[in-house]
Amino acid sequence: MRKLSGWKWPVVALVLALSTMACGKTVGEAIDDTTITTRVKTAMLNDPAVGGLRIDVDTFKSVVTLSGRVKSQAERDQALALARSIDGVTEVKDALQVIPE
């Protein structure tokens, strides 16, 4: 059995991680969904009108599902608009709960 050189270990680890994370997706789909999730979450964290830490973002085959708590209907609307504005998003599902403080 051959030993892997130093630069090959990260590549092997990445391929294994993506293959186990994909849950029936191809590697390309997993990368695209992960990229979409990251972009949506980043947009929410950068928007002062949205409590990005209270909102979970899940993406499967370019369909984004938002869940968690928001303080108002305006915050919900802004979170949904941000998710829809991200390139690659084909649909946004709303599972957000409005719970005023």
Summary of the structure (lengths in Angstrom):
residues: 101
radius of gyration: 17.1
end to end distance: 61.2
largest distance: 61.2
contacts: 263
relative contact order: 0.15
helix: 49%
strand: 22%
